[in-house]
Amino acid sequence: MSVEEFVKRYAVDRRNTDSVKWDATDEVFGTDNLLPLWVADADFKVSEEVTAALKKRIEHGVYGYSKTPASYYEAYCKWQSERHNIEVQRDWIRFSTGVVQSLSTLINMLTQPGDAIMILQPVYYPFMNVIKRNDRRLVTSNLKQKATSYDMDLNDIQQKIKKEHVKLFINCSPHNPIGRVWSSKELEDLLELCRQEKVLFVSDEIHHDLLVGKKPFTSALAVKNGFYRDNTVVVDSASKTFNLAALQNSHVVMPNPQFRERYDHYMERLAAPAGNIIGKIAGEAAYKNGAAWLDGMLNVVRNNYEYVKDTLHKSCPKAVVYDLEGTYLAWIDLSAVIEPEHLEYIIKKKAHLAVSFGSAFGEAGKGFIRLNLATTPANIKLATEALVEQLQH
Ligand SMILES: Cc1ncc(COP(=O)(O)O)c(C=O)c1O
């Protein structure tokens, strides 16, 4: 589907729909009239097939206690296998209302208060919050910054794992906000290190369908033909892929039966809900029929990314737009143009943009902004022009 066709069919005005991104901007940023490019959801309505499946259920009109239909498992496993060559068996899957909630559950299930948990920074900031709020010790390794990308610093990771007695590693794959899709080799090195050091591995793969560059996605479950499965838990969801975040349905995938037993026990203790039927109906319809919609959205994201990159390159070459392999989030270094201390003021008060500021993702993100590209080219043009005006000031 062309960019124009996708935008014509699916772009909608989200103002006054209780959208966090569009309707909570004033409260969160303390300024009104900002163009919102922050929260990681998309400004596009779902595919016709998802709406039809939801309508059918709504028209039935009964919302009694529900179970996960067998067809949901089939649709998800088929999607993972056909789109990414990942084997997922039905009995490995558990459900949760969100990926961050699953991370919190896994932290409690796999570690004790005071245990060290490692992440790579800059990273999606709820990783830091969920570790600290559960009274675990946060251990960070900075990603190695290159001209327009990043690498993992395996030596640093190894040293800190040993020194801090790290028990659990939480990886972001693809990595928000830096846009990397980790290669099979990079993941193998990391997984092997964790195996040798007896560090459990949780892989947050929520962005795994959002492949913007040419690189294929490798799940931690698929590395070396599944060699690391027993040490690995994957959390993911249809929510980023098909824009379903509000429907609160996500997956925890555990090939290791001992993890599953501990997980079930922990969830029973919490009496925690396992997603909900509306989220599952939407997810199933999307896995079955959503490929064209997803490919259409990815075309829009690629188009928006190229526009931002070209425009900034021509009008302000010192602003560095990082490579985007995965996610719909552009990571832009403005530190050579705007003093990091003045960044928030200029972006909010002068450019009138609500973006995510890099410092929220860790000290290493200072001076950067993260721009959500899952919106119309018209919004991206407005935002880029507003940015350029300030950068050229
Ligand atoms: C890496 C990552 N994990 C988790 C989430 C949020 O997932 P959920 O809404 O299911 O908690 C996001 C959302 O931006 C994310 O980027």
Ligand as a Chemical Component Dictionary entry (heavy atoms), coordinates in Angstrom:
data_LIG
# 
_chem_comp.id                   LIG 
_chem_comp.type                 NON-POLYMER 
_chem_comp.pdbx_formal_charge   0 
_chem_comp.three_letter_code    LIG 
# 
loop_
_chem_comp_atom.comp_id 
_chem_comp_atom.atom_id 
_chem_comp_atom.alt_atom_id 
_chem_comp_atom.type_symbol 
_chem_comp_atom.charge 
_chem_comp_atom.model_Cartn_x 
_chem_comp_atom.model_Cartn_y 
_chem_comp_atom.model_Cartn_z 
_chem_comp_atom.pdbx_ordinal 
LIG C1 C1 C 0 10.569 -1.583 24.881 1  
LIG C2 C2 C 0 9.169  -1.381 25.339 2  
LIG N1 N1 N 0 8.620  -2.256 26.200 3  
LIG C3 C3 C 0 7.350  -2.102 26.633 4  
LIG C4 C4 C 0 6.573  -1.050 26.216 5  
LIG C5 C5 C 0 5.187  -0.861 26.758 6  
LIG O1 O1 O 0 4.476  -2.037 26.732 7  
LIG P1 P1 P 0 3.089  -2.162 27.498 8  
LIG O2 O2 O 0 2.262  -0.979 27.123 9  
LIG O3 O3 O 0 2.535  -3.454 27.012 10 
LIG O4 O4 O 0 3.419  -2.189 28.955 11 
LIG C6 C6 C 0 7.103  -0.110 25.312 12 
LIG C7 C7 C 0 6.296  1.030  24.868 13 
LIG O5 O5 O 0 6.785  1.990  24.338 14 
LIG C8 C8 C 0 8.429  -0.289 24.874 15 
LIG O6 O6 O 0 8.993  0.574  24.016 16 
# 
loop_
_chem_comp_bond.comp_id 
_chem_comp_bond.atom_id_1 
_chem_comp_bond.atom_id_2 
_chem_comp_bond.value_order 
_chem_comp_bond.pdbx_ordinal 
LIG C1 C2 SING 1  
LIG C2 N1 SING 2  
LIG C2 C8 DOUB 3  
LIG N1 C3 DOUB 4  
LIG C3 C4 SING 5  
LIG C4 C5 SING 6  
LIG C4 C6 DOUB 7  
LIG C5 O1 SING 8  
LIG O1 P1 SING 9  
LIG P1 O2 DOUB 10 
LIG P1 O3 SING 11 
LIG P1 O4 SING 12 
LIG C6 C7 SING 13 
LIG C6 C8 SING 14 
LIG C7 O5 DOUB 15 
LIG C8 O6 SING 16 
# 
